[in-house]
């Protein structure tokens, strides 16, 4: 399924195998092999293809017929990959005092509207 979808997307963009390979910075033989089903891309290359064509990896792999990224999922991914949020979650939060964590939980419940 990957080969068919990759070829479809490439042709839809009016790209040759060579031009797509250059854009993805991979050997053009790889594109040919992927399209003919002789090889499968590694994770990094699969992600490059999905990002380039603005589709999901599930679409490329045939796990979904919906090729467009879900806007909510895309926004969520941006949010969880935010370096400031990661710093807070992994560095600051674990070092917090127990009473600070209780206060934080209480504030979160107020924000959610789940007052307990």
N, C-alpha and C positions, 0 to 999 in steps of 0.2 A: 504494500500500500504506500509506503514511503516513496518509492521510486515514481509511482504514478502521480502522487501529489506534488512531489518536487518538480517533476517535469511540467505539470500543469501550471504551477505558480511561476516557474521560470519563463515559460512561453507566454503566459499572461502578461508578464512584465516586458516581453520582447527581448529577452536576454539569451545569448548563446551560452553553452556550457562554459566556455572559456571566460566570458565576461562575468558570469556568476562566480566562478572560481576565484577570479581576481578580486571581486568585491568581498568575498568571504575569506580571502587570503589562504586558500587551500589549493592543492594541485587540481588542474582541470580533469585529470583522469578520475579523481575521486567522485566528481559530479556524475560522470558517465557511469561509474560503478554503482553509485547509489541509485541512479535512475533505472539501471538494468537489474537491480536487485543482487548484484554480485558482492556488495559490501554494505555494511551498516555504519553510519557515522558514530563517532564517540559522542559523549554527552555534550561536550563543549561545542562541537561542530553542529550538532542538532539544535542547540540553543541559538547559535549564530544564525542558522537558517530561519528558525522561527522568528527571531528578532528582525532579521532582514525583511522577511515577507509580512511581518506583523500578524503572525498567526500563532496558535498554540502548538506546543510540541505534541499534544494529544492529537491535534488535527493531522500533523505530519505523519504520525505513527498509525493513523487510522483508528484511533480510539474514540474519536469524536468527529461528527460531520460538520460541526460548527467551527469555522476557521477563524472567526474573529475573537480576539481576547475579550473576556468579560470585563467591562469597565470597573465594576466593583472589585473584582479580583486583582486587576492591575493597580487600582488605588491602594488596596490592602498590601500588595507586595511592596509598593513604594513606601508605605507607612512602616512596615516591619523591617525594611532594609535601611531605614533612616539611621545614620550613624549616631546622632544624638540620642535617639530612643534606645538604641542598642547599648550605648554607654551607660545610660541611666539604669536600664534593666539588668545588665550584667555586672556593672561596677558599683553603682551607688545603692541600688535597692537591696542587694544581699548584705550590705554593711549597715543597714538601718536598724535602729532599736525596735524592739517588739511593739512598744507603745506607738511609735511612728507608723509602723505597718498597720496597726489597728486603726489609727486615724486616717490613713490613706484608704483603707478598706471602707471606712464609714463615708468618706468623701465620694468614693466611687459609687457606693450604693445610692447616695443622694443624687449623683449625676444620672445614674441609670433610672432613678425613680423607684428603686426597690428598697425603700426605707424599712429597716428592721427594728 
